[in-house]
């Protein structure tokens, strides 16, 4: 993503010592001050529960601060919220449209709500449908759109009356790299017209491309400025470890426990480390690997400012019993899996095997068929054709036995929102057939590992997203499954929580657990042993991350990223179809 346009000095939003509380505990926002400028993209960045959504709602006038002032477009939110709401565009974090209405019907409804004159509607609809490339889908129900298309429709509805200020609450969550780039370009074009944009995000490559960043943590403003000013805080403290022998995931786990290392991730065929302020990290665990300085990224500085990552130790993996051997037979098998809905083929002859202790990734744009394939292998969808097996059990004939061998974490929070954290743990322990002392021990273990004690009596629906995802993972591994099915497990969570998840996943895999995962984070795809790239229901590429990147490498771009490979392979598939 490229930086947006040159901003002006005109402030469309002024925050002065804004404080907001919802209970007797710590403030959701604590004396926050900052500005959103005209003609610029301001990134609102922070971990889950930092206060981002609360701050955006204060800007809309939907909530009022307990103290301090929020001034939007020259109006005080306490005195004239209606004037503010008539002049801004707002796209909430959760899909705010009507799923049982079509694209056109949603536009009609929002035009009525925004008071758009009848005579202006045809031109506005035409412009927005062209802008978002939704003209072909005006009769499709919003609930049937892919994640990326839903976000584009939400953006179109927010822009029906051209706003001076556009507030976007995590518009990139759950959206594939191609759709995220499209959204970014659309919003970037709006700033050329002088519109000010506030873009809340958990994707730090998006934050790095903003004109200005407001970094929140636990309700406090930690940083306000240009992204490169924050990145400068870790200058000379970021290193690349190359020439790693053996499994990079295992080496990374050991390096994260080494002296002087505060964060680390897999980056291509190397490992990227962030050192503390006391000098270069100890990389003895990497054998004869080479340590070289590399350019810092915004994410490096972000994690450093929050005190570093969670380390490489997984208490969950340490407590996991190694699954029994399955001989030479793969743990997960897909043989020609096909699923048709009427005359639409969602998945077409998908075939792959996954061995014990392997991480296998399903990648693809929104609506490509990943979740359909995933659900067939979980036994949640019956295939039209083909065969799926888990731990040797046929999903058609022995679905119950197969499901007992796997743990499933759904793309959307799939636990029971009206039950407490403890009630969810009790319920899923029963579902998986745990009883007596084993049941009590597993629940106590999950409570300790994921630090649920303080939240045991809280309803699951009221938890911050990061805690919801921890609870979903805890329930999925309660019965020590041989296979773990993770459908976008880290979508929308902050980088610290993402690292924690992958520490657990990597540790479980080293114990012999087999993992099938879908993700839109291309850096997470680097953790996979192999990947199947699915597009329009077909597998268009299968191989390791390094193999897929090698397929698209050119003389001009000899070292492509996983995102480069994702986009290039899909474009190649499009070109082959057009030929």
DRENFI-956096 format. One record per residue (C-alpha): x, y, z; residue in three letters. Coordinates in steps of 0.5 Angstrom, whole numbers, plus 500, padded with zeros to 3 digits. Layout:
XYZAla;...
# end
This chain:
500500500Unk;503507498Unk;502513503Unk;496517502Unk;495524499Unk;499530502Unk;494532508Unk;492540509Unk;493543516Unk;485544517Unk;483539523Unk;476536522Unk;476533529Unk;479536535Unk;480531541Unk;482535548Unk;483531554Unk;477526552Unk;476521558Unk;470516558Unk;468510563Unk;463505563Unk;464502570Unk;468503576Unk;474500573Unk;480503569Unk;477508564Unk;476506557Unk;479512554Unk;484516559Unk;485524557Unk;486523550Unk;488528545Unk;489529538Unk;486531531Unk;484528524Unk;486533518Unk;482534512Unk;485530506Unk;489525510Unk;488518512Unk;489518520Unk;490511523Unk;487509529Unk;491503532Unk;492499538Unk;491492541Unk;484489542Unk;480493547Unk;485499547Unk;479504546Unk;479505538Unk;471503537Unk;469508543Unk;473513541Unk;470513534Unk;463513537Unk;464519541Unk;466522534Unk;459520531Unk;456523537Unk;453517539Unk;456517546Unk;458523550Unk;465524554Unk;465524561Unk;470529561Unk;474533556Unk;471535549Unk;470532542Unk;469537536Unk;467535530Unk;467539523Unk;467545528Unk;461542532Unk;461540540Unk;458533540Unk;455535546Unk;451541543Unk;450539536Unk;450531535Unk;445532529Unk;449537525Unk;455532526Unk;451526524Unk;448529518Unk;455531515Unk;460525516Unk;460518513Unk;461512518Unk;462505517Unk;462501524Unk;466495525Unk;460490525Unk;457489518Unk;451494519Unk;447493513Unk;441489512Unk;443482510Unk;436480507Unk;436486503Unk;439486496Unk;445491494Unk;440496491Unk;435495497Unk;441497502Unk;443503498Unk;435505497Unk;434504505Unk;441508506Unk;439514501Unk;432514505Unk;436515512Unk;441520510Unk;435524506Unk;438524499Unk;434527494Unk;430523489Unk;433527484Unk;440526486Unk;440518487Unk;441515480Unk;447519479Unk;450517486Unk;448510485Unk;451509479Unk;458513481Unk;458509488Unk;457502484Unk;462504479Unk;467506484Unk;466499488Unk;465495482Unk;458492485Unk;454494479Unk;454486477Unk;451485484Unk;445490485Unk;440484486Unk;444480490Unk;442479497Unk;448483502Unk;448476506Unk;450472500Unk;456477499Unk;463475500Unk;467479506Unk;470484501Unk;464486497Unk;460487504Unk;466492506Unk;465495499Unk;457496500Unk;458498507Unk;463504504Unk;458506499Unk;452507504Unk;457511508Unk;458515502Unk;451516499Unk;452524501Unk;459526500Unk;461527507Unk;467531509Unk;469526514Unk;469519514Unk;470514520Unk;472507518Unk;472502524Unk;477496522Unk;474496515Unk;480491513Unk;478485518Unk;476479515Unk;478481508Unk;483478503Unk;489482501Unk;486484494Unk;480487497Unk;484490502Unk;488493497Unk;482495493Unk;479498499Unk;485502501Unk;485505493Unk;478507494Unk;479511501Unk;486514498Unk;482517492Unk;477520497Unk;482524500Unk;484527494Unk;477530494Unk;479533501Unk;475528505Unk;478527512Unk;479519514Unk;480516520Unk;481508519Unk;481504525Unk;486498524Unk;489491527Unk;493491520Unk;500494521Unk;501495514Unk;495499513Unk;497503519Unk;504504516Unk;501507510Unk;497512514Unk;499520514Unk;498520521Unk;497515527Unk;494515534Unk;496509538Unk;492507543Unk;493502549Unk;488501555Unk;485507553Unk;491511553Unk;494515547Unk;502512547Unk;503516540Unk;501521536Unk;505522529Unk;507520523Unk;508512522Unk;516513521Unk;517517527Unk;515511531Unk;519506527Unk;525510528Unk;524508536Unk;527501534Unk;532503529Unk;538499529Unk;535494533Unk;531489528Unk;535484525Unk;534478520Unk;537471522Unk;538467515Unk;541461513Unk;537457518Unk;537450518Unk;531445521Unk;524447522Unk;524455522Unk;518455527Unk;522451532Unk;528455531Unk;523461532Unk;520459539Unk;527458541Unk;530464539Unk;524468543Unk;526465549Unk;533467548Unk;537473552Unk;536480548Unk;530478544Unk;523482545Unk;520479539Unk;520475533Unk;517472527Unk;518468521Unk;519472514Unk;520468508Unk;526464509Unk;529468515Unk;527470522Unk;526477523Unk;528479531Unk;527485535Unk;532486540Unk;532490547Unk;536496548Unk;542492551Unk;544490544Unk;544485539Unk;540478541Unk;543472542Unk;542467536Unk;546461539Unk;539457538Unk;540458531Unk;546454530Unk;550457524Unk;545462522Unk;547469520Unk;545475524Unk;544482519Unk;541488521Unk;535490517Unk;530496516Unk;525496522Unk;517496520Unk;512500524Unk;510493527Unk;516492530Unk;516499533Unk;508497535Unk;510491539Unk;516494542Unk;512500545Unk;507495548Unk;513491552Unk;514486547Unk;511479544Unk;509473548Unk;515469548Unk;516462545Unk;513458550Unk;506455550Unk;504452556Unk;498449552Unk;503445548Unk;507443554Unk;500440557Unk;498437551Unk;499429550Unk;502427544Unk;497424539Unk;497417537Unk;501415531Unk;497414525Unk;502410521Unk;503412514Unk;496415513Unk;495422513Unk;491425518Unk;486429514Unk;485427507Unk;481431501Unk;479427495Unk;476430489Unk;471434494Unk;466438491Unk;460442493Unk;454445489Unk;449450491Unk;444449485Unk;448451479Unk;453454483Unk;460450484Unk;463453491Unk;468448491Unk;471443485Unk;475437486Unk;479439492Unk;484434493Unk;490434498Unk;493430504Unk;495433511Unk;500429515Unk;501428522Unk;504435525Unk;503439519Unk;500446518Unk;496446512Unk;494453510Unk;488454505Unk;488461502Unk;484465497Unk;480471496Unk;473472500Unk;468467496Unk;473463493Unk;471457496Unk;476456502Unk;470456508Unk;466451504Unk;472446503Unk;473447510Unk;466446513Unk;466439508Unk;472437512Unk;469438519Unk;463434517Unk;459441517Unk;457440510Unk;456434506Unk;460434499Unk;456433493Unk;462429490Unk;468426493Unk;471424500Unk;474427506Unk;477423512Unk;480425519Unk;484420522Unk;482415518Unk;474416519Unk;470417513Unk;466424514Unk;460421510Unk;460414514Unk;463416520Unk;462423521Unk;461423529Unk;467419530Unk;471424525Unk;469430529Unk;471427536Unk;478427533Unk;478434531Unk;478441534Unk;474446531Unk;475454531Unk;470458527Unk;471464523Unk;466468526Unk;465467534Unk;461460535Unk;461460542Unk;454461546Unk;454469548Unk;449468553Unk;453463557Unk;459465561Unk;466464560Unk;466458565Unk;459455562Unk;462455555Unk;468451558Unk;463446562Unk;459445556Unk;464444551Unk;467439556Unk;461435556Unk;460436548Unk;467432547Unk;465427552Unk;470429558Unk;467427565Unk;469426572Unk;476428574Unk;479429567Unk;473434566Unk;475438572Unk;483438570Unk;482440563Unk;477446565Unk;482448570Unk;488448566Unk;484452560Unk;483457565Unk;490458568Unk;493458561Unk;488463558Unk;488467564Unk;480466565Unk;479467572Unk;478474572Unk;473473567Unk;470467569Unk;463470570Unk;462474564Unk;458473558Unk;462471552Unk;458476548Unk;461481552Unk;468479552Unk;473483548Unk;475480541Unk;482477543Unk;479474549Unk;473471545Unk;478468541Unk;482465546Unk;476462549Unk;474459542Unk;481456542Unk;481453549Unk;474450547Unk;477447541Unk;483444544Unk;479442551Unk;479434549Unk;486434546Unk;484433539Unk;489430533Unk;487435528Unk;485442529Unk;481446524Unk;482454525Unk;478458520Unk;481465520Unk;483464528Unk;486471528Unk;482476524Unk;481482527Unk;485481533Unk;492485535Unk;499483533Unk;500481540Unk;494476541Unk;496474534Unk;503472536Unk;500468542Unk;496464538Unk;501462533Unk;506460539Unk;500456541Unk;499453534Unk;507452533Unk;508448540Unk;502444538Unk;504442532Unk;511440535Unk;507435539Unk;504432533Unk;497435532Unk;495437525Unk;493443523Unk;488446518Unk;488453518Unk;485459513Unk;488466514Unk;488473510Unk;494475514Unk;500473509Unk;505473514Unk;501468518Unk;502463511Unk;509463512Unk;508459518Unk;505453514Unk;508447511Unk;504447505Unk;499451502Unk;493450497Unk;491457494Unk;483456492Unk;480461487Unk;473460484Unk;472454487Unk;479450485Unk;485449487Unk;490453483Unk;497452486Unk;499447492Unk;506447495Unk;510450501Unk;510458501Unk;517458498Unk;515454492Unk;509458491Unk;514465492Unk;519462487Unk;513461482Unk;512468481Unk;519471482Unk;522475476Unk;528478474Unk;525485477Unk;522482483Unk;527476485Unk;524476492Unk;517476492Unk;513476499Unk;507472500Unk;502477498Unk;506478492Unk;505471490Unk;498471492Unk;496476488Unk;500474482Unk;498467482Unk;490469482Unk;492474476Unk;495468472Unk;489464473Unk;485470471Unk;489470465Unk;489463463Unk;481463464Unk;481469459Unk;486466454Unk;
# end
